[in-house]
Amino acid sequence: MFNQSFSRRHALKSLACGFGYLALADLAHAQANPLAARAGHHRARAKRVIFIFMQGGPSQVDSFDYKPRLAREDGRMMSFDDARTFARTRSVVEHRVMKNLWRFRQYGASGKWVSDLFPHIGRHVDDLCFLQGMHTEGIAHGPATLFMHTGSINLVRPSVGAWTLYGLGAENQNLPGFITICPSMGNGGPRNWSNAFLPSAFQGTPIGRAGIPAAEARIRNLTNSARTVEEQRGQLDLLRALNAEQARGRAGDSELDAVIGSFDVAFRMQTRAPEILDLTRETPETLRLYGIGQQPTDNFGRQCLMARRLAEAGVRYIQINYGDNTDNPAWDQHSNLPKHADHALATDKPVAGLLADLKRRGLLEDTLVWWGGEFGRTPYAERNGTGRDHNPGGFTQFLAGGGIKPGIVHGATDDYGHHAVADKVHMHDLHATILHQLGLDHTRLTYRYDGRNFRLTDVAGRVVEEIIS
């Protein structure tokens, strides 16, 4: 607790620090600031990433990967080479082919087939690059979600955002460089935005959490109405003096350095962050574009608009999360596939609004937008019922902006949409490509820990040159 009778002058004298020492400490801190912006390994095409996470695994064959054969063979019993079924039964099991539940239409000059689940995103297909040969590791939500976020299915590893900050630093020193909006506490929870063994300065900052309305998503304790800015500045000066003395005997302690640095960032955030998180500053037209003030788009629309404002303010890595904290997350329709329509209604217009808003503001050129779930879903009905099972072997994600070729489809699954068969892109490849667009070589972005060098892509991954403009 700050004691006003204990003056700053007395504190500085008794600590033998003095203003000269504080000035020197400030200079050293600036020179050693791990979040200072720095150049990558090569010319970057993107300055920042907005990752739109669709928790639970949307069905590719009901959204962006049109497979007419499913309708022709609807109801047919046949065997599928399926890792998840084999893991359960240790045998080959026949499943019932299940048709697409929504009509597909062609959009844009590219003629891309998109289902009626996503008519708003469909109008933006000429700005998108669809990766239809995606495949990944992990057949359950927890491992696959961790792999998508960290490149590992079971070990504690830094997240993509943490690696990005480690490689490039922050664009804006008045805000966190890595923010996750309304993340889920399940299927990895904080590990999905963790710095793991990287220095603590590179961890993500959550705003809100799944299950809480986005309108209530805040950075806690951001303002202090009990004291003036001058009084708070005095508190911070005293705290920095104490911390400087503590740090002198613990040189190289990255956790202590990160805590000390966080106080300075927190103080600067008081004047910058409230303005950025205040969506009432936007025009009524912009709010309508994201579906804010309408149902069922209001909640996710607020997340998407917040992401645009954070990107505009220079936040390096922003994650938007559509999910919840239940055991069966969002898009996980094992027995009720029509529920996909509810999730699409909630997210389609906000995502399209984000794409349109970034483009008209000139931000899409240097912002890489990444949309997708941890895996896809099977072309057959699970247990011959009314839903689809997990499918890590072939699914769709899309990218936009940041030097990625627009209006193309890269890769393909088989005629049933089950396995990636052409121009396959592994999750390690996607990670390598995202880092490449940010100006980072995934093979050189390493950190030595516990006797070996680690990287996001482990010992795999290649940059997908074919999708780079």
NUPALO-744087 format. One record per residue (C-alpha): x, y, z; residue in one letter. Coordinates in steps of 0.05 Angstrom, whole numbers, padded with zeros to 5 digits, always signed. Example, Ala and Ser with C-alpha at 12.3 -4.5 7.8 and 13.67 -1.06 7.14 Angstrom:
<atoms>
+00246-00090+00156a
+00273-00021+00143s
</atoms>
This chain:
<atoms>
+00000+00000+00000m
+00027+00069-00019f
+00042+00110+00043n
+00042+00184+00026q
+00082+00201+00090s
+00139+00159+00061f
+00163+00210+00010s
+00195+00192-00056r
+00257+00233-00037r
+00265+00193+00027h
+00255+00128-00010a
+00306+00145-00063l
+00357+00168-00012k
+00348+00108+00033s
+00354+00060-00026l
+00416+00096-00049a
+00387+00097-00119c
+00380+00171-00135g
+00351+00201-00198f
+00415+00188-00236g
+00409+00114-00223y
+00336+00114-00244l
+00354+00149-00309a
+00408+00097-00321l
+00358+00042-00305a
+00309+00072-00355d
+00362+00073-00408l
+00383+00002-00394a
+00311-00020-00394h
+00299+00012-00462a
+00360-00021-00491q
+00343-00089-00463a
+00267-00085-00472n
+00247-00154-00500p
+00184-00123-00530l
+00220-00070-00570a
+00202-00075-00644a
+00255-00108-00687r
+00266-00131-00757a
+00253-00203-00777g
+00296-00248-00820h
+00270-00222-00887h
+00221-00172-00915r
+00153-00181-00882a
+00088-00180-00921r
+00046-00176-00858a
+00055-00135-00795k
+00004-00171-00753r
-00042-00231-00749v
-00116-00237-00732i
-00132-00310-00717f
-00206-00327-00716i
-00212-00393-00678f
-00274-00435-00691m
-00271-00481-00630q
-00296-00551-00639g
-00284-00564-00714g
-00333-00538-00767p
-00352-00588-00820s
-00314-00575-00884q
-00363-00614-00927v
-00420-00571-00902d
-00384-00504-00910s
-00329-00494-00961f
-00311-00563-00990d
-00368-00581-01037y
-00374-00656-01049k
-00433-00674-01094p
-00417-00748-01085r
-00443-00745-01014l
-00513-00728-01039a
-00511-00783-01092r
-00489-00836-01041e
-00528-00811-00981d
-00546-00870-00937g
-00496-00918-00967r
-00459-00961-00916m
-00384-00964-00929m
-00317-00970-00894s
-00274-00909-00883f
-00200-00909-00866d
-00210-00871-00802d
-00159-00863-00746a
-00210-00843-00694r
-00255-00902-00707t
-00196-00950-00705f
-00171-00919-00640a
-00239-00935-00609r
-00254-01003-00638t
-00188-01031-00664r
-00227-01054-00725s
-00256-01030-00790v
-00328-01006-00781v
-00378-00988-00834e
-00410-00919-00831h
-00469-00887-00866r
-00451-00834-00917v
-00485-00769-00898m
-00502-00716-00950k
-00488-00641-00945n
-00544-00611-00904l
-00540-00543-00936w
-00543-00520-01009r
-00478-00497-01041f
-00474-00437-01088r
-00417-00406-01129q
-00392-00337-01109y
-00347-00284-01139g
-00304-00282-01201a
-00268-00344-01175s
-00333-00384-01174g
-00317-00414-01106k
-00370-00461-01079w
-00395-00440-01010v
-00454-00469-00971s
-00514-00429-00948d
-00484-00431-00878l
-00437-00374-00898f
-00469-00327-00948p
-00434-00265-00921h
-00365-00296-00923i
-00384-00323-00992g
-00386-00251-01018r
-00312-00244-01000h
-00285-00307-01033v
-00244-00266-01083d
-00204-00239-01024d
-00194-00308-00992l
-00145-00365-01000c
-00179-00431-00982f
-00133-00487-00957l
-00175-00549-00972q
-00119-00600-00961g
-00107-00585-00888m
-00088-00642-00840h
-00063-00642-00769t
-00045-00682-00707e
-00092-00703-00652g
-00160-00737-00658i
-00190-00705-00595a
-00204-00632-00581h
-00150-00623-00528g
-00090-00649-00567p
-00113-00619-00633a
-00127-00551-00603t
-00059-00550-00569l
-00026-00570-00634f
-00061-00514-00672m
-00038-00463-00620h
+00030-00489-00601t
+00054-00541-00651g
+00052-00597-00598s
-00004-00644-00578i
+00018-00657-00506n
+00079-00618-00483l
+00082-00547-00456v
+00105-00505-00515r
+00100-00430-00531p
+00039-00409-00571s
+00042-00379-00641v
+00029-00310-00613g
+00086-00317-00563a
+00134-00339-00617w
+00112-00279-00659t
+00127-00230-00603l
+00193-00264-00588y
+00214-00256-00661g
+00188-00186-00675l
+00172-00150-00610g
+00112-00104-00604a
+00090-00049-00651e
+00057-00009-00596n
+00093-00003-00529q
+00029+00023-00496n
-00010-00042-00506l
+00003-00116-00499p
+00033-00145-00563g
-00008-00209-00560f
-00082-00209-00540i
-00133-00265-00540t
-00207-00244-00537i
-00256-00286-00497c
-00214-00350-00496p
-00239-00417-00470s
-00212-00446-00406m
-00219-00516-00434g
-00178-00558-00483n
-00112-00528-00464g
-00138-00464-00433g
-00082-00416-00416p
-00031-00461-00450r
-00062-00436-00516n
-00035-00366-00503w
+00024-00384-00459s
+00096-00364-00467n
+00117-00433-00438a
+00193-00432-00433f
+00201-00366-00471l
+00212-00305-00426p
+00149-00284-00391s
+00145-00218-00429a
+00118-00257-00490f
+00056-00288-00458q
-00013-00269-00484g
-00061-00223-00449t
-00134-00249-00445p
-00191-00200-00450i
-00254-00232-00421g
-00266-00307-00428r
-00314-00355-00461a
-00382-00356-00428g
-00379-00282-00410i
-00413-00233-00458p
-00363-00196-00502a
-00395-00130-00480a
-00367-00145-00411e
-00298-00166-00435a
-00249-00119-00401r
-00177-00114-00378i
-00187-00118-00304r
-00164-00061-00258n
-00146-00018-00318l
-00165+00048-00285t
-00158+00074-00214n
-00212+00125-00196s
-00185+00132-00125a
-00121+00169-00145r
-00101+00222-00194t
-00053+00207-00251v
+00001+00246-00215e
-00008+00204-00152e
-00005+00140-00192q
+00057+00165-00227r
+00088+00175-00158g
+00069+00105-00138q
+00100+00077-00201l
+00165+00116-00191d
+00171+00089-00120l
+00156+00019-00144l
+00207+00024-00200r
+00260+00046-00149a
+00245-00014-00106l
+00244-00061-00166n
+00309-00033-00192a
+00342-00049-00126e
+00313-00119-00128q
+00334-00130-00200a
+00406-00111-00186r
+00417-00176-00149g
+00378-00219-00198r
+00407-00202-00265a
+00380-00245-00322g
+00316-00264-00285d
+00267-00259-00343s
+00205-00270-00299e
+00224-00212-00253l
+00241-00168-00313d
+00174-00184-00344a
+00137-00166-00280v
+00175-00100-00275i
+00161-00085-00347g
+00087-00101-00339s
+00079-00045-00288f
+00103+00006-00339d
+00058-00023-00394v
-00001-00024-00347a
+00009+00049-00329f
+00012+00070-00402r
-00048+00026-00419m
-00092+00068-00373q
-00094+00124-00425t
-00094+00081-00488r
-00132+00017-00477a
-00200+00045-00453p
-00205+00086-00516e
-00190+00026-00561i
-00238-00021-00525l
-00295+00031-00527d
-00336+00009-00587l
-00385+00067-00578t
-00334+00109-00615r
-00352+00073-00680e
-00405+00098-00729t
-00474+00065-00731p
-00457+00040-00801e
-00395+00004-00776t
-00433-00028-00718l
-00485-00053-00767r
-00430-00081-00812l
-00408-00127-00755y
-00479-00144-00734g
-00471-00107-00667i
-00539-00090-00636g
-00570-00148-00673q
-00581-00220-00653q
-00549-00270-00658p
-00488-00232-00684t
-00478-00180-00629d
-00431-00220-00584n
-00383-00244-00637f
-00389-00179-00675g
-00361-00143-00615r
-00301-00190-00613q
-00287-00179-00687c
-00293-00103-00682l
-00249-00103-00621m
-00197-00142-00660a
-00198-00091-00716r
-00188-00034-00667r
-00130-00071-00633l
-00098-00086-00701a
-00105-00013-00720e
-00071+00006-00655a
-00011-00038-00669g
-00024-00102-00630v
+00020-00155-00664r
-00022-00219-00653y
-00096-00219-00639i
-00138-00281-00629q
-00215-00281-00632i
-00247-00342-00600n
-00315-00370-00618y
-00327-00423-00565g
-00349-00439-00495d
-00325-00475-00433n
-00366-00539-00441t
-00340-00609-00454d
-00371-00606-00524n
-00345-00540-00553p
-00385-00498-00603a
-00379-00532-00671w
-00373-00602-00641d
-00438-00632-00668q
-00432-00708-00659h
-00507-00719-00658s
-00540-00655-00681n
-00507-00628-00743l
-00563-00577-00757p
-00536-00539-00696k
-00481-00515-00744h
-00532-00466-00770a
-00535-00430-00703d
-00460-00422-00700h
-00457-00398-00772a
-00511-00346-00760l
-00472-00320-00700a
-00404-00315-00737t
-00415-00307-00812d
-00434-00234-00814k
-00383-00211-00762p
-00325-00246-00798v
-00348-00217-00865a
-00354-00149-00832g
-00283-00154-00806l
-00257-00172-00875l
-00294-00114-00907a
-00273-00064-00854d
-00199-00084-00857l
-00200-00078-00933k
-00233-00010-00937r
-00185+00017-00885r
-00124-00009-00922g
-00107-00056-00864l
-00117-00121-00901l
-00054-00109-00941e
-00010-00119-00881d
-00056-00159-00835t
-00058-00234-00842l
-00127-00262-00825v
-00130-00336-00807w
-00197-00372-00798w
-00206-00444-00777g
-00220-00498-00725g
-00173-00550-00696e
-00197-00602-00746f
-00256-00618-00792g
-00311-00669-00790r
-00324-00736-00823t
-00366-00746-00887p
-00405-00801-00852y
-00456-00799-00797a
-00425-00816-00730e
-00456-00880-00702r
-00504-00875-00761n
-00538-00818-00726g
-00548-00744-00742t
-00479-00714-00732g
-00407-00720-00755r
-00345-00744-00718d
-00276-00710-00713h
-00233-00711-00776n
-00160-00688-00771p
-00143-00721-00838g
-00174-00670-00885g
-00208-00603-00873f
-00211-00530-00894t
-00184-00465-00866q
-00176-00398-00901f
-00127-00341-00901l
-00134-00269-00925a
-00089-00209-00934g
-00016-00204-00912g
+00013-00222-00980g
-00029-00285-00991i
-00057-00298-01060k
-00131-00278-01061p
-00188-00316-01095g
-00155-00384-01098i
-00165-00455-01072v
-00103-00493-01053h
-00106-00567-01040g
-00162-00618-01043a
-00193-00676-01005t
-00218-00740-01036d
-00287-00746-01068d
-00319-00755-00999y
-00281-00698-00966g
-00248-00746-00917h
-00173-00744-00929h
-00128-00691-00958a
-00100-00719-01023v
-00071-00661-01064a
-00027-00602-01044d
-00033-00623-00972k
-00017-00572-00918v
+00001-00597-00850h
-00009-00551-00789m
+00066-00545-00783h
+00067-00519-00856d
+00014-00468-00840l
+00053-00444-00779h
+00116-00438-00821a
+00078-00398-00874t
+00047-00350-00824i
+00115-00336-00793l
+00144-00327-00863h
+00093-00274-00881q
+00112-00238-00816l
+00185-00237-00839g
+00208-00296-00796l
+00244-00359-00818d
+00213-00416-00778h
+00278-00455-00780t
+00317-00397-00750r
+00266-00374-00699l
+00292-00417-00643t
+00300-00414-00568y
+00350-00455-00528r
+00318-00490-00469y
+00337-00551-00428d
+00398-00566-00471g
+00367-00561-00541r
+00339-00511-00591n
+00264-00509-00597f
+00220-00478-00651r
+00146-00473-00666l
+00149-00524-00722t
+00193-00573-00684d
+00234-00609-00738v
+00181-00605-00793a
+00143-00553-00833g
+00152-00520-00900r
+00130-00452-00925v
+00073-00461-00974v
+00103-00418-01029e
+00046-00433-01077e
-00003-00389-01039i
+00043-00328-01032i
+00031-00270-01080s
</atoms>
